[in-house]
Amino acid sequence: MNSTQIISVINQKGGVGKTTTVINLATAISFQNKKVLVIDLDPQGNATTGFGLINNDGKTVYDVLNGNCNFEEAIKSTKIDNLKIISSNVDLSGLEVETAAENRRAFLLKDKIENFINSEKNDFSYIFIDCPPSLSLLTIMALVVAKSLLVPLQTEFFALEGLSQLVKTIDRIKIKLNPELNIRGVLLTMFD
């Protein structure tokens, strides 16, 4: 497989800085002349709007996952050199119900990404996945496809309780769906 690093930025708690981390980290790496792709996997679409795109313009990650377009057809340019995005919008919130009967639904994103990564069209060094603030199907998809995780964590006591739930979920995913998965790091956010 290609050497593209796939990193999911995950925490089931909302408002901890996942999207901010993805936007800033992806931008900083693109400034190092590395090609970066951001996949906005949150139905709120904040990474999409954070990069200045309209989240109901053109093909989105929802279209990729439901088979309406190929992975590369959904890739959009941003105003930042070397940085592209697959946008998201509220349509993505219906995917869990729409795919309820599918056996391999946890692998939907992985199958689409791997086909692209192994093609000649891929020139990305990094793919960052901005996860939704829940442990839903979308988050499971991000855990199945990622090689590593970055966990933004608010510097407060109650954030640690949520982290233990997340680690249990990650351990289950490693055993059943993605043995290569590892936590690259915990990023402390909102420290005053």
Contact map, one row per residue, 1 for C-alpha under 8 A:
111000000000000000000000000000000000000000000000000000000000000000000000000000000000000000000000000000000000000000001100000000000000000000000000000000000000000000000000000000000000000000000000
111100000000000000000000000000000000000000000000000000000000000000000000000000000000000000000000000000000000000000001100000000000000000000000000000000000000000000000000000000000000000000000000
111110000000000000000000000000000000000000000000000000000000000000000000000000000000000000000000000000000000000000000000000010000000000000000000000000000000000000000000000000000000000000000000
011111000000000000000000000000000000000000000000000000000000000000000000000000000000000000000000000000000000000000001000000111100000000000000000000000000000000000000000000000000000000000000000
001111100000000000000000000000000000000000000000000000000000000000000000000000000000000000000000000000000000000000000000000011100000000000000000001000000000000000000000000000000000000000000000
000111110000000000000000000000000000000000000000000000000000000000000000000000000000000000000000000000000000000000000000000001111000000000000000111100000000000000000000000000000000000000000000
000011111000000000000000000000000000000000000000000000000000000000000000000000000000000000000000000000000000000000000000000001111000000000000000011111000000000000000000000000000000000000000000
000001111100000000000000000000000000000000000000000000000000000000000000000000000000000000000000000000000000000000000000000000011110000000000110010111000000000000000000000000000000000000000000
000000111110000001001100000000000000000000000000000000000000000000000000000000000000000000000000000000000000000000000000000000011110000000000000000011110000000000000000000000000000000000000000
000000011111000001000000000000000000000000000000000000000000000000000000000000000000000000000000000000000000000000000000000000000111100000100000000011110000000000000000000000000000000000000000
000000001111110101000000000000000000000000000000000000000000000000000000000000000000000000000000000000000000000000000000000000000010110000000000000000111000000000100100000000000000000000000000
000000000111110000000000000000000000000000000000000000000000000000000000000000000000000000000000000000000000000000000000000000000001111000000000000000000000000001000100000000000000000000000000
000000000011111100000000000000000000000000000000000000000000000000000000000000000000000000000000000000000000000000000000000000000000110000000000000000000000001001000000000000000000000000000000
000000000011111100000000000000000000000000000000000000000000000000000000000000000000000000000000000000000000000000000000000000000001110000000000000000000000000000000000000000000000000000000000
000000000000111111000000000000000000000000000000000000000000000000000000000000000000000000000000000000000000000000000000000000000000000000000000000000000000000000000000000000000000000000000000
000000000010111111000000000000000000000000000000000000000000000000000000000000000000000000000000000000000000000000000000000000000000000000000000000000011100000000000000000000000000000000001100
000000000000001111111000000000000000000000000000000000000000000000000000000000000000000000000000000000000000000000000000000000000000000000000000000000011000000000000000000000000000000000001100
000000001110001111111100000000000000000000000000000000000000000000000000000000000000000000000000000000000000000000000000000000000110000000000000000000110000000000000000000000000000000000000000
000000000000000011111110000000000000000000000110000000000000000000000000000000000000000000000000000000000000000000000000000000000100000000000000000000000000000000000000000000000000000000000000
000000000000000011111111000000000000000000000010000000000000000000000000000000000000000000000000000000000000000000000000000000000000000000000000000000000000000000000000000000000000000000000000
000000001000000011111111100000000000000000000000000000000000000000000000000000000000000000000000000000000000000000000000000000000000000000000000000000010000000000000000000000000000000000000000
000000001000000001111111110000000000010000000010000000000000000000000000000000000000000000000000000000000000000000000000000000011100000000000000000000000000000000000000000000000000000000000000
000000000000000000111111111000000000000000000010011000000000000000000000000000000000000000000000000000000000000000000000000000000000000000000000000000000000000000000000000000000000000000000000
000000000000000000011111111100000000000000000000000000000000000000000000000000000000000000000000000000000000000000000000000000000000000000000000000000000000000000000000000000000000000000000000
000000000000000000001111111110000000000000000000000000000000000000000000000000000000000000000000000000000000000000000000000000000000000000000000000000000000000000000000000000000000000000000000
000000000000000000000111111111000001110000000000000000000000000000000000000000000010000000000000000000000000000000000000000000010000000000000000000000000000000000000000000000000000000000000000
000000000000000000000011111111100000000000000000000000000000000000000000000000010010000000000000000000000000000000000000000000000000000000000000000000000000000000000000000000000000000000000000
000000000000000000000001111111110000000000000000000000000000000000000000000000000000000000000000000000000000000000000000000000000000000000000000000000000000000000000000000000000000000000000000
000000000000000000000000111111111111000000000000000000000000000000000000000000000000000000000000000000000000000000000000000000000000000000000000000000000000000000000000000000000000000000000000
000000000000000000000000011111111111000000000000000000000000000000000000000000011110000000000000000000000000000000000000000000000000000000000000000000000000000000000000000000000000000000000000
000000000000000000000000001111111100000000000000000000000000000000000000000000001100000000000000000000000000000000000000000000000000000000000000000000000000000000000000000000000000000000000000
000000000000000000000000000111111100000000000000000000000000000000000000000000000000000000000000000000000000000000000000000000000000000000000000000000000000000000000000000000000000000000000000
000000000000000000000000000011111110000000000000000000000000000000000000000000000100000000000000000000000000000000000000000000000000000000000000000000000000000000000000000000000000000000000000
000000000000000000000000000011111111000000000000000000000000000000000000000000000100000000000000000000000000000000000000000111000000000000000000000000000000000000000000000000000000000000000000
000000000000000000000000000011001111100000000000000000000000000000000000000000000110000000000000000000000000000000000000001111000000000000000000000000000000000000000000000000000000000000000000
000000000000000000000000010011000111110000000000000000000000000000000000000000000111000000000000000000000000000000000000000111110000000000000000000000000000000000000000000000000000000000000000
000000000000000000000000010000000011111000000000000000000000000000000000000000000011110000000000000000000000000000000000000101110000000000000000000000000000000000000000000000000000000000000000
000000000000000000000100010000000001111100000000000000000000000000000000000000000011110000000000000000000000000000000000000000111100000000000000000000000000000000000000000000000000000000000000
000000000000000000000000000000000000111110000000000000000000100000000000000000000000111000000000000000000000000000000000000000111100000000000000000000000000000000000000000000000000000000000000
000000000000000000000000000000000000011111101111000000000000100000000000000000000000111100000000000000000000000000000000000000001110000000000000000000000000000000000000000000000000000000000000
000000000000000000000000000000000000001111101000000000000000100000000000000000000000001100010000000000000000000000000000000000001111000001000000000000000000000000000000000000000000000000000000
000000000000000000000000000000000000000111111100000000000000000000000000000000000000000110010000000000000000000000000000000000000111100001000000000000000000000000000000000000000000000000000000
000000000000000000000000000000000000000111111000000000000000000000000000000000000000000111111000000000000000000000000000000000000001000000000000000000000000000000000000000000000000000000000000
000000000000000000000000000000000000000001111100000000000000000000000000000000000000000111000000000000000000000000000000000000000001000000000000000000000000000000000000000000000000000000000000
000000000000000000000000000000000000000111111111100000100000000000000000000000000000001111000000000000000000000000000000000000000000000000000000000000000000000000000000000000000000000000000000
000000000000000000100000000000000000000101011111110000000000000000000000000000000000000000000000000000000000000000000000000000000000000000000000000000000000000000000000000000000000000000000000
000000000000000000110110000000000000000100001111111000000000000000000000000000000000001000000000000000000000000000000000000000000100000000000000000000000000000000000000000000000000000000000000
000000000000000000000000000000000000000100001111111111100000000000000000000000000000111100000000000000000000000000000000000000000000000000000000000000000000000000000000000000000000000000000000
000000000000000000000000000000000000000000001111111111100000000000000000000000000000000000000000000000000000000000000000000000000000000000000000000000000000000000000000000000000000000000000000
000000000000000000000010000000000000000000000111111110000000000000000000000000000000000000000000000000000000000000000000000000000000000000000000000000000000000000000000000000000000000000000000
000000000000000000000010000000000000000000000011111110000000000000000000000001100000000000000000000000000000000000000000000000000000000000000000000000000000000000000000000000000000000000000000
000000000000000000000000000000000000000000000001111111000000000000000000000001100000000000000000000000000000000000000000000000000000000000000000000000000000000000000000000000000000000000000000
000000000000000000000000000000000000000000000001111111101000000000000000000001000000000000000000000000000000000000000000000000000000000000000000000000000000000000000000000000000000000000000000
000000000000000000000000000000000000000000000001100111111000000000000000000000000000000000000000000000000000000000000000000000000000000000000000000000000000000000000000000000000000000000000000
000000000000000000000000000000000000000000001001100011111000000000000000000000000000001110000000000000000000000000000000000000000000000000000000000000000000000000000000000000000000000000000000
000000000000000000000000000000000000000000000000000001111101000000000000000000000000000110000000000000000000000000000000000000000000000000000000000000000000000000000000000000000000000000000000
000000000000000000000000000000000000000000000000000011111110000000000000000000000000000000000000000000000000000000000000000000000000000000000000000000000000000000000000000000000000000000000000
000000000000000000000000000000000000000000000000000000011111000000000000010000000000000000000000000000000000000000000000000000000000000000000000000000000000000000000000000000000000000000000000
000000000000000000000000000000000000000000000000000000001111111100001000110000000000001000000000000000000000000000000000000000000000000000000000000000000000000000000000000000000000000000000000
000000000000000000000000000000000000000000000000000000010111111100000000010000000000011110000000000000000000000000000000000000000000000000000000000000000000000000000000000000000000000000000000
000000000000000000000000000000000000001110000000000000000011111110000000010000000000011100010000000000000000000000000000000000000000000000000000000000000000000000000000000000000000000000000000
000000000000000000000000000000000000000000000000000000000011111111000000000000000000000110110010000000000000000000000000000000000000000000000000000000000000000000000000000000000000000000000000
000000000000000000000000000000000000000000000000000000000011111111111000010000000000000000000000000000000000000000000000000000000000000000000000000000000000000000000000000000000000000000000000
000000000000000000000000000000000000000000000000000000000011111111111110010000000000000000000000000000000000000100000000000000000000000000000000000000000000000000000000000000000000000000000000
000000000000000000000000000000000000000000000000000000000000111111110000000000000000000000000000000000000001100100000000000000000000000000000000000000000000000000000000000000000000000000000000
000000000000000000000000000000000000000000000000000000000000011111110000000000000000000000000010000000000000000000000000000000000000000000000000000000000000000000000000000000000000000000000000
000000000000000000000000000000000000000000000000000000000000001111111100000000000000000000000000000000000000000000000000000000000000000000000000000000000000000000000000000000000000000000000000
000000000000000000000000000000000000000000000000000000000000001111111100000000000000000000000000000000000000000000000000000000000000000000000000000000000000000000000000000000000000000000000000
000000000000000000000000000000000000000000000000000000000010001100111110110000000000000000000000000000000000000000000000000000000000000000000000000000000000000000000000000000000000000000000000
000000000000000000000000000000000000000000000000000000000000000100111111110000000000000000000000000000000000000100000000000000000000000000000000000000000000000000000000000000000000000000000000
000000000000000000000000000000000000000000000000000000000000000100001111111000000000000000000000000000000000000110010000000000000000000000000000000000000000000000000000000000000000000000000000
000000000000000000000000000000000000000000000000000000000000000000000111111000000000000000000000000000000000000000010000100000000000000000000000000000000000000000000000000000000000000000000000
000000000000000000000000000000000000000000000000000000000010000000001111111000000000000000000000000000000000000000000000000000000000000000000000000000000000000000000000000000000000000000000000
000000000000000000000000000000000000000000000000000000000111101100001111111100000000011000000000000000000000000000000000000000000000000000000000000000000000000000000000000000000000000000000000
000000000000000000000000000000000000000000000000000000000000000000000011111110000001111000000000000000000000000000000000000000000000000000000000000000000000000000000000000000000000000000000000
000000000000000000000000000000000000000000000000000000000000000000000000011111000001111000000000000000000000000000000000000000000000000000000000000000000000000000000000000000000000000000000000
000000000000000000000000000000000000000000000000000000000000000000000000001111110011100000000000000000000000000000000000000000000000000000000000000000000000000000000000000000000000000000000000
000000000000000000000000000000000000000000000000001110000000000000000000000111111011100000000000000000000000000000000000000000000000000000000000000000000000000000000000000000000000000000000000
000000000000000000000000000000000000000000000000001100000000000000000000000011111000000000000000000000000000000000000000000000000000000000000000000000000000000000000000000000000000000000000000
000000000000000000000000001001000000000000000000000000000000000000000000000011111111000000000000000000000000000000000000000000000000000000000000000000000000000000000000000000000000000000000000
000000000000000000000000000001100000000000000000000000000000000000000000000001111110000000000000000000000000000000000000000000000000000000000000000000000000000000000000000000000000000000000000
000000000000000000000000000001101111000000000000000000000000000000000000000000011111000000000000000000000000000000000000000000000000000000000000000000000000000000000000000000000000000000000000
000000000000000000000000011001000011110000000000000000000000000000000000000011011111100000000000000000000000000000000000000000000000000000000000000000000000000000000000000000000000000000000000
000000000000000000000000000000000001110000000000000000000000000000000000001111010111110000000000000000000000000000000000000000000000000000000000000000000000000000000000000000000000000000000000
000000000000000000000000000000000000111100000001000000000000000000000000001111000011111000000000000000000000000000000000000000000000000000000000000000000000000000000000000000000000000000000000
000000000000000000000000000000000000111100000001000000000001100000000000011100000001111100000000000000000000000000000000000000000000000000000000000000000000000000000000000000000000000000000000
000000000000000000000000000000000000001110001011000000100011100000000000011100000000111110000000000000000000000000000000000000000000000000000000000000000000000000000000000000000000000000000000
000000000000000000000000000000000000000111111001000000110001110000000000000000000000011111110000000000000000000000000000000000000000000000000000000000000000000000000000000000000000000000000000
000000000000000000000000000000000000000001111000000000110001010000000000000000000000001111110000000000000000000000000000000000000000000000000000000000000000000000000000000000000000000000000000
000000000000000000000000000000000000000000111000000000000000000000000000000000000000000111111000000000000000000000000000000000000000000000000000000000000000000000000000000000000000000000000000
000000000000000000000000000000000000000000100000000000000000010000000000000000000000000111111110000000000000000000000000000000000000000000000000000000000000000000000000000000000000000000000000
000000000000000000000000000000000000000011100000000000000000110000000000000000000000000111111110000000000000000000000000000000000000000000000000000000000000000000000000000000000000000000000000
000000000000000000000000000000000000000000100000000000000000000000000000000000000000000001111111000000000000000000000000000000000000000000000000000000000000000000000000000000000000000000000000
000000000000000000000000000000000000000000000000000000000000000000000000000000000000000000111111110000000000000000000000000000000000000000000000000000000000000000000000000000000000000000000000
000000000000000000000000000000000000000000000000000000000000010001000000000000000000000000111111111000000000000000000000000000000000000000000000000000000000000000000000000000000000000000000000
000000000000000000000000000000000000000000000000000000000000000000000000000000000000000000001111111100000000000000000000000000000000000011000000000000000000000000000000000000000000000000000000
000000000000000000000000000000000000000000000000000000000000000000000000000000000000000000000111111100000000000000000000000000000000000000000000000000000000000000000000000000000000000000000000
000000000000000000000000000000000000000000000000000000000000000000000000000000000000000000000111111110000000000000000000000000000000000000000000000000000000000000000000000000000000000000000000
000000000000000000000000000000000000000000000000000000000000000000000000000000000000000000000011111111001000000000000000000000000000000000000000000000000000000000000000000000000000000000000000
000000000000000000000000000000000000000000000000000000000000000000000000000000000000000000000001111111001000000000000000000000000000000000000000000000000000000000000000000000000000000000000000
000000000000000000000000000000000000000000000000000000000000000000000000000000000000000000000000011111100000000000000000000000000000000000000000000000000000000000000000000000000000000000000000
000000000000000000000000000000000000000000000000000000000000000000000000000000000000000000000000001111111000000000000000000000000000000000000000000000000000000000000000000000000000000000000000
000000000000000000000000000000000000000000000000000000000000000000000000000000000000000000000000000011111000000000000000000000000000000000000000000000000000000000000000000000000000000000000000
000000000000000000000000000000000000000000000000000000000000000000000000000000000000000000000000000001111111000000000000000000000000000000000000000000000000000000000000000000000000000000000000
000000000000000000000000000000000000000000000000000000000000000000000000000000000000000000000000001101111111000000000000000000000000000000001000000000000000000000000000000000000000000000000000
000000000000000000000000000000000000000000000000000000000000000000000000000000000000000000000000000000011111100000000000000000000000000010011001000000000000000000000000000000000000000000000000
000000000000000000000000000000000000000000000000000000000000000000000000000000000000000000000000000000011111111000000000000000000000000000001001100000000000000000000000000000000000000000000000
000000000000000000000000000000000000000000000000000000000000000010000000000000000000000000000000000000011111111100000000000000000000000000001000000000000000000000000000000000000000000000000000
000000000000000000000000000000000000000000000000000000000000000010000000000000000000000000000000000000000111111110000000000000000000000000001100100000000000000000000000000000000000000000000000
000000000000000000000000000000000000000000000000000000000000000000000000000000000000000000000000000000000011111111000000000000000000000000001001100000000000000000000000000000000000000000000000
000000000000000000000000000000000000000000000000000000000000000000000000000000000000000000000000000000000011111111100000000000000000000000000000000000000000000000000000000000000000000000000000
000000000000000000000000000000000000000000000000000000000000000110000110000000000000000000000000000000000001111111110000000000000000000000000000000000000000000000000000000000000000000000000000
000000000000000000000000000000000000000000000000000000000000000000000010000000000000000000000000000000000000111111111000000000000000000000000000100000000000000000000000000000000000000000000000
000000000000000000000000000000000000000000000000000000000000000000000000000000000000000000000000000000000000011111111100000000000000000000000000000000000000000000000000000000000000000000000000
000000000000000000000000000000000000000000000000000000000000000000000000000000000000000000000000000000000000001111111110000000000000000000000000000000000000000000000000000000000000000000000000
000000000000000000000000000000000000000000000000000000000000000000000011000000000000000000000000000000000000000111111110110000000000000000000000000000000000000000000000000000000000000000000000
110100000000000000000000000000000000000000000000000000000000000000000000000000000000000000000000000000000000000011111111110000000000000000000000000000000000000000000000000000000000000000000000
110000000000000000000000000000000000000000000000000000000000000000000000000000000000000000000000000000000000000001111111010000000000000000000000000000000000000000000000000000000000000000000000
000000000000000000000000000000000000000000000000000000000000000000000000000000000000000000000000000000000000000000111111110000000000000000000000000000000000000000000000000000000000000000000000
000000000000000000000000000000000000000000000000000000000000000000000000000000000000000000000000000000000000000000001111111000000000000000000000000000000000000000000000000000000000000000000000
000000000000000000000000000000000000000000000000000000000000000000000001000000000000000000000000000000000000000000011011111000000000000000000000000000000000000000000000000000000000000000000000
000000000000000000000000000000000000000000000000000000000000000000000000000000000000000000000000000000000000000000011111111100000000000000000000000000000000000000000000000000000000000000000000
000000000000000000000000000000000010000000000000000000000000000000000000000000000000000000000000000000000000000000000001111110000000000000000000000000000000000000000000000000000000000000000000
000100000000000000000000000000000111100000000000000000000000000000000000000000000000000000000000000000000000000000000000011111100000000000000000000000000000000000000000000000000000000000000000
001110000000000000000000000000000111000000000000000000000000000000000000000000000000000000000000000000000000000000000000001111100000000000000000000000000000000000000000000000000000000000000000
000111100000000000000000000000000111100000000000000000000000000000000000000000000000000000000000000000000000000000000000000111110000000000000000000000000000000000000000000000000000000000000000
000111100000000000000000000000000001111000000000000000000000000000000000000000000000000000000000000000000000000000000000000111111000000000000000000000000000000000000000000000000000000000000000
000001111000000000000100010000000001111000000000000000000000000000000000000000000000000000000000000000000000000000000000000001111100000000000000000000000000000000000000000000000000000000000000
000001111000000000000100000000000000011110000000000000000000000000000000000000000000000000000000000000000000000000000000000000111110000000000100000000000000000000000000000000000000000000000000
000000011100000001100100000000000000011111000010000000000000000000000000000000000000000000000000000000000000000000000000000000011111000000000000000000000000000000000000000000000000000000000000
000000011110000001000000000000000000000111000000000000000000000000000000000000000000000000000000000000000000000000000000000000001111100001100100000000000000000000000000000000000000000000000000
000000000101010000000000000000000000000011110000000000000000000000000000000000000000000000000000000000000000000000000000000000000111111001100000000000000000000000000000000000000000000000000000
000000000111110000000000000000000000000001000000000000000000000000000000000000000000000000000000000000000000000000000000000000000011111000000000000000000000000000000000000000000000000000000000
000000000011110000000000000000000000000000000000000000000000000000000000000000000000000000000000000000000000000000000000000000000001111100100000000000000000000000000000000000000000000000000000
000000000001000000000000000000000000000000000000000000000000000000000000000000000000000000000000000000000000000000000000000000000001111111110000000000000000000000000000000000000000000000000000
000000000000000000000000000000000000000000000000000000000000000000000000000000000000000000000000000000000000000000000000000000000000011111110000000000000000000000000000000000000000000000000000
000000000000000000000000000000000000000000000000000000000000000000000000000000000000000000000001000000000100000000000000000000000000001111111000000000000000000000000000000000000000000000000000
000000000000000000000000000000000000000011000000000000000000000000000000000000000000000000000001000000000000000000000000000000000011001111111100000000000000000000000000000000000000000000000000
000000000100000000000000000000000000000000000000000000000000000000000000000000000000000000000000000000000000000000000000000000000011011111111110000000000000000000000000000000000000000000000000
000000000000000000000000000000000000000000000000000000000000000000000000000000000000000000000000000000000100000000000000000000000000001111111111000000000000000000000000000010000000000000000000
000000000000000000000000000000000000000000000000000000000000000000000000000000000000000000000000000000001111110000000000000000000000000011111111100000000000000000000000000000000000000000000000
000000010000000000000000000000000000000000000000000000000000000000000000000000000000000000000000000000000000100000000000000000001010000001111111110000000000000000000000000000000000000000000000
000000010000000000000000000000000000000000000000000000000000000000000000000000000000000000000000000000000000000000000000000000000000000000111111110010000000000000000000010010000100100000000000
000000000000000000000000000000000000000000000000000000000000000000000000000000000000000000000000000000000110010000000000000000000000000000011111110000000000000000000000000010001100100000000000
000001000000000000000000000000000000000000000000000000000000000000000000000000000000000000000000000000000010110010000000000000000000000000001111111000000000000000000000000000000100000000000000
000001110000000000000000000000000000000000000000000000000000000000000000000000000000000000000000000000000000000000000000000000000000000000000111111110000000000000000000000000000000100000000000
000011100000000000000000000000000000000000000000000000000000000000000000000000000000000000000000000000000000000000000000000000000000000000000000111110000000000000000000000000000001110000000000
000001110000000000000000000000000000000000000000000000000000000000000000000000000000000000000000000000000000000000000000000000000000000000000000011111000000000000000000000000000000111100000000
000000111100000000000000000000000000000000000000000000000000000000000000000000000000000000000000000000000000000000000000000000000000000000000010011111100000000000000000000000000000111110000000
000000111100000000000000000000000000000000000000000000000000000000000000000000000000000000000000000000000000000000000000000000000000000000000000000111110000000000000000000000000000001111100000
000000001110000001000000000000000000000000000000000000000000000000000000000000000000000000000000000000000000000000000000000000000000000000000000000011111000000000000000000000000000001011100000
000000001110000111001000000000000000000000000000000000000000000000000000000000000000000000000000000000000000000000000000000000000000000000000000000001111100000000000000000000000000000001111000
000000000010000110000000000000000000000000000000000000000000000000000000000000000000000000000000000000000000000000000000000000000000000000000000000000111110001100100000000000000000000001111000
000000000000000100000000000000000000000000000000000000000000000000000000000000000000000000000000000000000000000000000000000000000000000000000000000000011111001000000000000000000000000000011110
000000000000000000000000000000000000000000000000000000000000000000000000000000000000000000000000000000000000000000000000000000000000000000000000000000001111101000000000000000000000000000011110
000000000000000000000000000000000000000000000000000000000000000000000000000000000000000000000000000000000000000000000000000000000000000000000000000000000111111100000000000000000000000000000000
000000000000000000000000000000000000000000000000000000000000000000000000000000000000000000000000000000000000000000000000000000000000000000000000000000000011111110000000000000000000000000000000
000000000000000000000000000000000000000000000000000000000000000000000000000000000000000000000000000000000000000000000000000000000000000000000000000000000001111111000000000000000000000000000000
000000000000100000000000000000000000000000000000000000000000000000000000000000000000000000000000000000000000000000000000000000000000000000000000000000001111111111100000000000000000000000000000
000000000000000000000000000000000000000000000000000000000000000000000000000000000000000000000000000000000000000000000000000000000000000000000000000000001001111111110000000000000000000000000000
000000000000000000000000000000000000000000000000000000000000000000000000000000000000000000000000000000000000000000000000000000000000000000000000000000000000111111111000000000000000000000000000
000000000001100000000000000000000000000000000000000000000000000000000000000000000000000000000000000000000000000000000000000000000000000000000000000000000000011111111100000000000000000000000000
000000000010000000000000000000000000000000000000000000000000000000000000000000000000000000000000000000000000000000000000000000000000000000000000000000001000001111111110000000000000000000000000
000000000000000000000000000000000000000000000000000000000000000000000000000000000000000000000000000000000000000000000000000000000000000000000000000000000000000111111111000000000000000000000000
000000000000000000000000000000000000000000000000000000000000000000000000000000000000000000000000000000000000000000000000000000000000000000000000000000000000000011111111100000000000000000000000
000000000011000000000000000000000000000000000000000000000000000000000000000000000000000000000000000000000000000000000000000000000000000000000000000000000000000001111111110000000000000000000000
000000000000000000000000000000000000000000000000000000000000000000000000000000000000000000000000000000000000000000000000000000000000000000000000000000000000000000111111111000000000000000000000
000000000000000000000000000000000000000000000000000000000000000000000000000000000000000000000000000000000000000000000000000000000000000000000000000000000000000000011111111100000000000000000000
000000000000000000000000000000000000000000000000000000000000000000000000000000000000000000000000000000000000000000000000000000000000000000000000000000000000000000001111111110000000000000000000
000000000000000000000000000000000000000000000000000000000000000000000000000000000000000000000000000000000000000000000000000000000000000000000010000000000000000000000111111111000000100000000000
000000000000000000000000000000000000000000000000000000000000000000000000000000000000000000000000000000000000000000000000000000000000000000000000000000000000000000000011111111100000000000000000
000000000000000000000000000000000000000000000000000000000000000000000000000000000000000000000000000000000000000000000000000000000000000000000000000000000000000000000001111111111000000000000000
000000000000000000000000000000000000000000000000000000000000000000000000000000000000000000000000000000000000000000000000000000000000000000010011000000000000000000000000111111111110000000000000
000000000000000000000000000000000000000000000000000000000000000000000000000000000000000000000000000000000000000000000000000000000000000000000000000000000000000000000000011111111111100000000000
000000000000000000000000000000000000000000000000000000000000000000000000000000000000000000000000000000000000000000000000000000000000000000000000000000000000000000000000001111111110000000000000
000000000000000000000000000000000000000000000000000000000000000000000000000000000000000000000000000000000000000000000000000000000000000000000000000000000000000000000000000111111110000000000000
000000000000000000000000000000000000000000000000000000000000000000000000000000000000000000000000000000000000000000000000000000000000000000000001000000000000000000000000000111111110000000000000
000000000000000000000000000000000000000000000000000000000000000000000000000000000000000000000000000000000000000000000000000000000000000000000011100000000000000000000000000011111111100000000000
000000000000000000000000000000000000000000000000000000000000000000000000000000000000000000000000000000000000000000000000000000000000000000000000000000000000000000000000000011111111100000000000
000000000000000000000000000000000000000000000000000000000000000000000000000000000000000000000000000000000000000000000000000000000000000000000000001000000000000000000000000001000111110000000000
000000000000000000000000000000000000000000000000000000000000000000000000000000000000000000000000000000000000000000000000000000000000000000000011011110000000000000000000010001000111111000000000
000000000000000000000000000000000000000000000000000000000000000000000000000000000000000000000000000000000000000000000000000000000000000000000000001110000000000000000000000000000001111100000000
000000000000000000000000000000000000000000000000000000000000000000000000000000000000000000000000000000000000000000000000000000000000000000000000000111100000000000000000000000000000111111000000
000000000000000000000000000000000000000000000000000000000000000000000000000000000000000000000000000000000000000000000000000000000000000000000000000111000000000000000000000000000000011111000000
000000000000000000000000000000000000000000000000000000000000000000000000000000000000000000000000000000000000000000000000000000000000000000000000000011100000000000000000000000000000001111100000
000000000000000000000000000000000000000000000000000000000000000000000000000000000000000000000000000000000000000000000000000000000000000000000000000001111000000000000000000000000000001111110000
000000000000000000000000000000000000000000000000000000000000000000000000000000000000000000000000000000000000000000000000000000000000000000000000000001111000000000000000000000000000000011111000
000000000000000000000000000000000000000000000000000000000000000000000000000000000000000000000000000000000000000000000000000000000000000000000000000000011110000000000000000000000000000001111110
000000000000000110000000000000000000000000000000000000000000000000000000000000000000000000000000000000000000000000000000000000000000000000000000000000011110000000000000000000000000000000111110
000000000000000110000000000000000000000000000000000000000000000000000000000000000000000000000000000000000000000000000000000000000000000000000000000000000110000000000000000000000000000000011111
000000000000000000000000000000000000000000000000000000000000000000000000000000000000000000000000000000000000000000000000000000000000000000000000000000000110000000000000000000000000000000011111
000000000000000000000000000000000000000000000000000000000000000000000000000000000000000000000000000000000000000000000000000000000000000000000000000000000000000000000000000000000000000000000111
